[in-house]
Amino acid sequence: MFEDPDPIVEAVMVITSRGHTIEPDDDFENWRVDGGAWITVGDLLALAICLGLSAGNGKVH
């Protein structure tokens, strides 16, 4: 059967679809959004939610 979608992958897809750039570190544990400071995976999800990206297509669970 199908697995539940990965919330990190969904967050990255939604954020990039809105025109932002996202760059992971070598371990995919920290992320850089639009060339800013490195943030954690948890911060990436929080950013997606704070930006209102949790509704509609690309819903962040």
MOFENVEN-V414133 format. One record per residue. N is the residue number from 1. RES is the residue in one small letter. SS is DSSP state (helix for helix, strand for strand, loop for the rest). PHI is phi in whole degrees, -180 to 180 (none if undefined). PSI is psi in degrees with one decimal (999 if undefined). Layout:
[[N,RES,SS,PHI,PSI] [N,RES,SS,PHI,PSI]]
This chain:
[[1,m,loop,none,178.5] [2,f,loop,-84,143.6] [3,e,loop,-87,156.7] [4,d,loop,-64,143.0] [5,p,loop,-64,145.6] [6,d,loop,-75,122.4] [7,p,helix,-63,-29.8] [8,i,helix,-68,-45.9] [9,v,helix,-61,-43.1] [10,e,helix,-63,-43.4] [11,a,helix,-61,-45.1] [12,v,helix,-62,-44.3] [13,m,helix,-62,-44.2] [14,v,helix,-67,-45.6] [15,i,helix,-63,-43.6] [16,t,helix,-68,-32.0] [17,s,helix,-68,-17.6] [18,r,loop,-92,7.0] [19,g,loop,97,4.2] [20,h,loop,-90,153.3] [21,t,loop,-102,141.0] [22,i,strand,-133,133.0] [23,e,strand,-129,122.4] [24,p,strand,-86,159.2] [25,d,loop,-80,-178.0] [26,d,loop,-62,-27.6] [27,d,loop,-100,0.2] [28,f,loop,58,32.2] [29,e,loop,-105,-22.3] [30,n,strand,-128,149.3] [31,w,strand,-134,146.7] [32,r,strand,-116,122.5] [33,v,strand,-106,124.5] [34,d,loop,53,35.7] [35,g,loop,75,10.4] [36,g,loop,-79,-162.3] [37,a,loop,-69,155.5] [38,w,strand,-67,137.0] [39,i,strand,-126,159.3] [40,t,strand,-81,170.2] [41,v,helix,-59,-43.4] [42,g,helix,-61,-40.5] [43,d,helix,-66,-34.3] [44,l,helix,-64,-45.0] [45,l,helix,-64,-43.1] [46,a,helix,-62,-40.4] [47,l,helix,-62,-45.1] [48,a,helix,-59,-42.6] [49,i,helix,-69,-44.4] [50,c,helix,-64,-32.2] [51,l,loop,-77,-1.6] [52,g,loop,77,25.7] [53,l,loop,-91,12.7] [54,s,loop,-94,8.5] [55,a,loop,-117,151.1] [56,g,loop,78,-154.7] [57,n,loop,-61,142.2] [58,g,loop,75,31.3] [59,k,loop,-57,129.3] [60,v,loop,-89,122.6] [61,h,loop,-86,999]]
